[in-house]
Amino acid sequence: MRHTKVKDLLNSTTTLQEINAKGWVRTFRNNQFIALNDGSTINNIQCVVDFENTPDETLKRITTGAAVSVTGTLAESKGAGQKYEIQVTKLEILGDSDAEKFPMQPKKHSLEFLRENAHLRVRTNAFGAIMRVRSVLSYAVHSYFQQKGFVYVNTPIITGADAEGAGEMFQVTSLPLDNLPKNEEGNIDYKKDFFGKHTNLTVSGQLEGETFAMALGQIYTFGPTFRAENSNTSRHLAEFWMIEPEVAFNDLNDNMDLAEDFIRYVIKYVIEKCTDDLKFLEGRLLEEEKSKPQAERSEMALLEKLNFVLENNFKRVSYTEAIDILRDSTPNKKKKFQYIINEWGADLQSEHERYLVEKHFKSPVILFDYPANIKAFYMRLNEDGKTVRAMDILFPGIGEIVGGSQREERFDVLAEKMKALGIDEEELWWYLDTRRFGSAVHSGFGLGFERLVLFVTGMTNIRDVIAFPRTPQNAEF
């Protein structure tokens, strides 16, 4: 007999005489009641075991974490809390189960403990919910762009270009590290490496994505990226996923329109598809908030925060106007900010971004026209010569969630900026070619997928929204 998913059984419109369900035991009470979960839903289904006719040896093996197959009748539940339960006529233990050693016991575990057991933490309610939400968000990303006629492009993971110009990249090599070949100048001879040159893991697919946008019109990438930043904060990962659309003939205003429409779509989609998981995560967050000092508690519940994005127009504000607002704000004047805003040109921190969203405008905010010296070389220089056509989207509780720009399409201006920053033209000759041949106004943005999942699930540490986090000194599993 084929087994039926727990989600489908709980959503059934009628009782059923003969069904089979398979899953993992969450709890086993009174030698009779199994809470069974198969990952298809946050909810368990109760299985009532005929303990009088079940061998004691079998009952002893029904432990938390055990995989079981149950056959029986889907009947109306006699207890409160769910519509149906399974009256078990046949029970089979699948595989081995060591109850004493299984780490995920039915009790509250610290997030740090769960990270140390990342191979098993998805069996908990919280991480099952997070990963289902992540999956639905991933589908929503593709759904949005495919409906809009974008072409999905897989940009390289191994690259010789540093898109961000930050230099914090993981090197890729096949050279023997204990006997590196040297050239006549005494430097490492990368001509003898696998690719014949110095290569790294990519930090972004943007530069390669631009080349496709200049032929296909509108493209997007959605793939893994890597950053060798030695940071152990709750906001950084060494391996993460990026969503990066690039659109030919779009200026900065078009780019802001696209980003706002996109992010509203995926949030609305996940609210509709993951109702039970989001309600569970909201309850979990409310419980967690109770243990925090009042000043550190979130002002909005999870679903309220998500609807805040859907129901409020995104306020568009220039960087210059934002600096004036922040400089004159009460927390800045009373030195409540950790980073005091004194002058134009300051690089905004999360505390400043959240103030603009949560306190001043009380809506999502799009900041644009940033100082050129704090943004990447590829952003289009404005006529004032000191700002670029950059934009960041700011959300409550998290600050920046999207960063993008109108790209510099003028060959001479781009080449001059690269020269001033010491970026080798020979290294990016192919990128400059897109400005030599048929150049046009174009724009794009990047959205760190884990940052989006963090916002939607209400989690506070980015290590808890990816299956196996890669961070400094940690590449377990």
C-alpha positions in Angstrom: 0.0 0.0 0.0 1.3 3.5 -0.9 1.7 5.8 2.1 -0.2 9.1 2.4 1.4 12.3 3.6 0.5 13.5 7.0 -0.5 16.9 5.5 -3.0 15.2 3.2 -4.4 13.1 6.0 -5.0 16.1 8.2 -6.7 18.0 5.3 -8.9 15.0 4.3 -12.6 15.7 4.0 -13.7 12.3 5.1 -12.6 9.4 7.3 -10.9 6.6 5.5 -10.9 2.8 6.2 -7.5 1.8 5.1 -4.5 4.1 5.0 -0.7 3.9 5.5 1.5 6.7 6.9 5.2 6.8 7.4 7.3 9.3 9.4 9.2 9.9 12.5 8.0 9.7 16.1 8.0 13.1 17.8 6.6 11.8 21.1 5.1 8.5 22.4 2.8 8.8 25.4 1.3 6.3 27.8 2.4 3.4 25.6 -0.4 4.2 23.2 -0.2 7.7 21.5 2.3 8.4 18.8 2.8 12.0 17.5 3.9 11.3 13.9 5.5 13.8 11.6 6.8 13.2 8.0 8.0 16.7 7.2 5.1 17.6 5.0 3.6 19.9 7.6 4.4 21.5 10.9 1.5 19.5 12.4 1.7 16.0 13.7 -1.0 13.3 13.4 -1.9 11.3 16.4 -1.6 7.5 16.0 -3.4 5.4 18.5 -1.6 2.1 19.1 -3.5 -1.0 20.2 -0.9 -1.6 23.0 -2.7 -4.7 24.4 -2.1 -6.5 21.1 1.3 -5.0 20.3 4.4 -7.0 21.5 6.3 -5.3 24.4 9.5 -5.5 22.4 7.9 -3.4 19.6 6.5 -0.9 22.1 10.0 -0.4 23.6 11.4 0.5 20.2 8.8 3.3 19.6 11.0 6.1 20.7 11.5 9.8 19.8 13.2 9.9 16.4 12.3 6.4 15.4 11.0 5.9 11.8 7.8 4.0 11.7 5.1 2.8 9.3 1.5 2.7 10.6 -1.5 1.2 8.8 -5.0 1.6 10.0 -8.2 3.7 9.9 -8.3 7.5 9.6 -11.0 8.3 12.1 -12.4 11.4 13.8 -10.2 12.2 16.8 -11.6 11.7 20.2 -9.2 14.2 21.7 -8.9 18.0 21.2 -6.5 19.7 18.9 -7.0 17.9 15.6 -9.8 16.6 13.4 -8.4 13.2 12.6 -6.3 10.5 14.1 -5.1 7.1 12.9 -6.4 4.0 14.7 -3.5 1.7 14.1 -4.0 -1.9 13.1 -0.4 -2.6 12.1 2.8 -0.9 13.2 6.3 -1.5 11.8 9.6 0.0 13.1 11.8 1.1 10.1 15.5 0.9 10.8 17.3 1.2 14.1 16.6 3.8 16.8 18.7 4.5 19.9 16.5 6.5 22.2 19.2 7.2 24.8 21.6 8.7 22.2 19.1 10.6 20.0 19.9 14.3 20.6 16.6 15.8 19.5 14.5 15.0 22.6 11.0 16.6 22.9 12.2 19.6 25.0 13.5 23.1 24.3 17.1 23.1 22.9 19.3 26.1 22.6 20.0 27.3 19.0 23.7 26.8 19.6 23.1 23.2 20.5 21.0 22.7 17.4 23.8 24.3 15.2 26.1 21.7 16.6 23.6 19.0 15.5 22.7 20.6 12.1 22.3 17.2 10.6 19.4 16.4 12.9 18.0 19.9 13.8 15.6 19.9 10.9 13.6 17.2 12.7 12.6 19.9 15.2 9.4 21.9 14.6 11.3 25.2 14.3 13.8 24.1 11.7 11.3 22.0 9.8 9.2 25.2 9.5 12.2 27.3 8.5 13.3 24.9 5.7 9.8 24.6 4.3 9.5 28.4 4.2 12.9 28.6 2.6 11.8 26.1 -0.1 8.7 28.0 -0.9 10.6 31.3 -1.0 13.0 29.7 -3.5 10.2 28.6 -5.7 8.6 32.1 -5.5 11.8 33.7 -6.7 11.8 31.6 -9.9 8.0 32.0 -10.3 8.2 35.8 -10.2 11.0 36.1 -12.8 9.7 33.4 -15.1 6.3 35.1 -15.2 8.0 38.4 -16.1 9.9 36.8 -19.0 13.4 36.8 -17.4 16.0 34.3 -18.5 17.6 32.2 -15.7 21.4 32.3 -16.1 23.9 30.2 -14.2 26.9 32.4 -13.7 30.3 30.9 -12.8 31.2 29.8 -9.3 34.9 29.9 -10.1 36.0 33.3 -11.4 39.1 35.4 -11.9 37.1 38.6 -11.2 36.4 40.3 -7.9 33.0 41.9 -8.4 32.9 43.8 -5.2 36.6 44.9 -5.2 36.9 43.9 -1.6 39.4 41.1 -2.0 37.7 38.9 0.6 37.6 35.9 -1.7 38.4 32.2 -1.3 41.2 31.1 -3.6 40.8 28.1 -5.8 44.0 26.2 -6.7 45.3 22.7 -7.5 48.9 23.7 -6.8 50.7 21.7 -4.1 50.6 23.9 -1.0 53.8 22.4 0.4 55.8 23.1 -2.7 54.4 26.1 -4.6 56.0 26.7 -8.0 57.6 30.2 -8.3 58.3 32.4 -11.3 61.5 34.4 -12.0 60.3 37.2 -9.8 59.9 34.8 -6.9 56.1 34.9 -6.9 53.7 32.0 -7.1 53.5 30.9 -10.7 49.8 30.7 -11.4 50.4 29.7 -15.0 51.1 26.3 -13.7 47.8 26.2 -11.8 44.7 24.3 -13.1 43.2 27.4 -14.8 46.5 29.0 -15.7 45.7 32.1 -13.6 44.8 33.2 -10.1 41.1 32.2 -9.5 38.6 32.4 -6.6 35.1 31.4 -5.6 32.7 34.1 -6.7 31.2 36.8 -4.4 28.6 37.7 -7.0 27.3 36.7 -10.4 26.6 40.3 -11.3 29.4 41.1 -13.8 28.8 38.0 -15.8 25.0 38.6 -15.5 25.4 42.0 -17.1 27.0 40.4 -20.2 23.8 38.3 -20.7 21.5 41.2 -20.0 23.1 43.0 -22.9 22.0 40.3 -25.2 18.8 38.8 -23.6 17.4 41.9 -22.2 16.4 40.7 -18.7 18.1 37.9 -16.8 18.5 36.7 -13.2 20.9 34.5 -11.4 20.2 32.6 -8.2 23.1 30.6 -6.9 25.8 30.1 -4.3 28.3 32.9 -3.5 31.2 33.0 -1.1 32.9 35.7 1.0 36.1 35.1 3.0 35.3 37.7 5.6 36.6 36.6 9.0 33.4 37.6 10.8 31.5 35.6 13.4 28.5 37.9 13.7 24.9 36.8 13.4 24.6 38.5 10.0 27.5 36.8 8.1 28.1 33.5 6.3 31.0 32.4 4.3 28.7 30.6 1.8 25.3 32.0 0.9 22.9 32.3 -2.0 22.3 35.4 -4.0 19.4 36.5 -6.2 20.6 39.0 -8.9 18.5 40.3 -11.7 20.0 42.5 -14.5 17.9 44.4 -16.9 18.9 46.2 -20.1 17.4 49.7 -20.7 16.3 50.0 -17.0 17.4 53.1 -15.1 17.5 53.5 -11.4 13.8 54.3 -11.0 12.9 51.2 -13.0 15.3 49.2 -10.8 13.5 50.4 -7.7 10.1 49.6 -9.2 11.3 46.0 -10.0 12.9 45.4 -6.6 9.8 46.6 -4.7 7.4 44.6 -6.9 9.6 41.5 -6.6 10.0 41.5 -2.8 6.2 42.1 -2.3 5.5 39.2 -4.5 7.6 36.6 -2.8 6.5 37.7 0.7 2.8 37.6 -0.3 3.4 34.2 -1.9 5.0 32.7 1.3 2.2 34.1 3.5 -0.4 32.3 1.3 1.5 29.0 1.1 3.1 28.7 4.5 0.4 29.8 6.9 0.8 27.1 9.5 4.6 27.4 9.5 4.6 31.2 9.8 2.0 31.0 12.7 4.2 28.6 14.5 7.3 30.7 14.0 5.4 33.8 15.1 4.5 32.0 18.4 8.0 30.8 18.8 9.3 34.4 18.4 6.7 35.7 20.9 7.9 33.2 23.5 11.5 34.2 22.8 10.7 37.9 23.2 9.4 37.3 26.7 12.9 36.5 28.0 14.3 39.8 26.5 14.5 43.2 28.2 11.6 45.4 27.1 14.0 47.7 25.2 15.2 44.8 23.0 11.8 43.4 22.1 10.5 43.7 18.6 7.8 46.2 18.1 5.9 44.0 15.6 4.9 40.4 15.6 6.1 38.3 12.7 3.0 38.4 10.5 2.5 42.0 11.4 6.0 42.8 10.1 5.4 40.9 6.9 2.2 42.7 6.3 3.9 46.0 7.1 5.9 45.5 3.9 2.9 44.6 1.9 0.6 47.4 3.1 3.0 50.4 3.1 4.4 52.2 0.1 8.2 52.1 0.0 9.3 55.6 0.8 12.1 56.8 -1.6 14.6 59.0 0.0 18.0 60.3 -1.2 21.1 59.5 0.9 21.6 63.3 1.5 18.1 63.7 2.9 18.5 60.6 5.1 21.8 62.0 6.5 20.0 65.3 7.4 17.2 63.3 9.1 19.7 61.1 11.1 22.0 64.0 12.0 19.0 65.9 13.5 17.4 62.9 15.2 17.0 62.5 18.9 19.1 59.3 19.3 21.9 61.0 17.3 21.8 64.3 19.3 21.7 62.3 22.6 24.4 60.0 21.4 22.2 56.9 21.7 23.5 55.7 18.3 26.6 53.5 18.6 27.8 55.2 15.4 27.2 59.0 15.6 26.3 60.7 12.3 28.3 63.9 12.1 28.7 64.6 8.4 27.7 63.7 4.8 29.6 60.7 3.5 29.1 58.4 6.5 28.5 54.7 5.7 25.1 54.0 7.3 24.8 51.2 9.9 21.9 48.9 10.7 20.9 51.1 13.6 20.5 54.1 11.3 18.6 52.1 8.7 16.2 50.7 11.2 15.6 54.2 12.7 14.6 55.5 9.3 12.2 52.6 8.7 10.8 52.0 12.2 10.8 55.4 13.8 10.9 58.2 11.2 9.0 57.0 8.1 7.2 54.0 9.6 7.4 52.3 6.2 10.0 50.4 4.1 12.5 52.8 2.7 14.5 52.9 -0.5 17.7 55.1 -0.1 19.3 56.2 -3.4 22.2 58.4 -4.7 24.9 57.3 -2.3 28.4 58.8 -2.1 30.6 57.3 -4.8 33.5 56.6 -2.4 31.5 54.1 -0.3 30.0 52.2 -3.3 31.3 49.8 -5.9 33.2 50.9 -9.1 30.5 49.7 -11.5 27.7 52.1 -10.2 26.8 55.0 -12.5 28.3 58.3 -11.6 25.8 61.2 -11.2 26.3 64.5 -12.8 27.4 66.0 -9.4 30.6 63.8 -9.6 30.3 62.7 -6.0 27.3 60.4 -5.9 26.3 57.3 -7.8 23.0 55.8 -8.9 22.9 53.3 -6.1 19.9 52.1 -4.1 19.3 50.1 -0.9 16.0 48.8 0.4 15.6 49.0 4.1 13.2 46.8 6.2 12.1 46.8 9.8 14.1 44.7 12.2 16.9 43.9 9.7 17.9 47.1 8.0 19.3 46.7 4.4 17.8 43.7 2.6 18.4 44.7 -1.1 21.3 46.6 -2.7 21.5 47.6 -6.3 22.3 50.3 -8.8 22.1 51.7 -12.3 25.3 50.4 -13.8 28.0 52.7 -15.4 27.4 52.2 -19.1 29.9 54.8 -20.3 33.2 53.2 -21.3 35.4 56.2 -20.5 33.9 56.9 -17.1 34.1 53.2 -16.1 37.7 52.8 -17.3 38.6 56.0 -15.3 37.0 54.7 -12.2 38.7 51.3 -12.5 42.1 53.1 -13.0 41.5 55.3 -9.9 40.7 52.2 -7.8 43.7 50.2 -9.1 41.5 47.6 -10.9 43.4 45.9 -13.7 41.7 46.6 -17.1 43.3 43.4 -18.5 41.6 41.4 -15.8 38.2 42.8 -16.7 38.7 43.3 -20.5 35.6 41.3 -21.2 33.5 43.5 -18.9 34.8 46.6 -20.6 33.9 45.1 -24.0 30.2 45.3 -23.0 30.7 49.1 -22.9 32.6 49.1 -26.2 30.0 47.2 -28.2 26.3 48.3 -28.0 26.4 49.7 -24.5 23.1 50.9 -23.0 21.6 52.0 -19.8 21.0 49.0 -17.5 20.4 48.2 -13.9 20.2 45.4 -11.4 20.2 44.5 -7.7 21.3 41.8 -5.4 19.4 40.1 -2.6 21.0 37.8 -0.2 18.6 34.9 0.0 19.4 34.0 3.6 18.8 37.6 4.6 15.3 37.3 3.0 14.6 34.0 4.8 15.8 35.6 8.1 13.3 38.4 7.7 10.4 36.1 6.7 10.9 33.6 9.5 11.7 36.1 12.3 15.0 34.3 13.1 17.8 36.5 14.5 20.9 34.5 13.4 21.6 33.9 9.7 23.2 30.5 10.6 19.7 29.3 11.5 18.2 29.8 8.0 20.6 27.7 5.9 21.0 23.9 6.1 24.7 23.7 7.0 26.2 27.1 7.9 29.8 27.9 6.8 31.5 30.3 9.1 35.0 31.0 10.3 36.5 27.8 11.8 33.3 25.9 10.9 32.8 23.6 7.9 31.2 20.7 9.7 28.9 18.2 7.9 
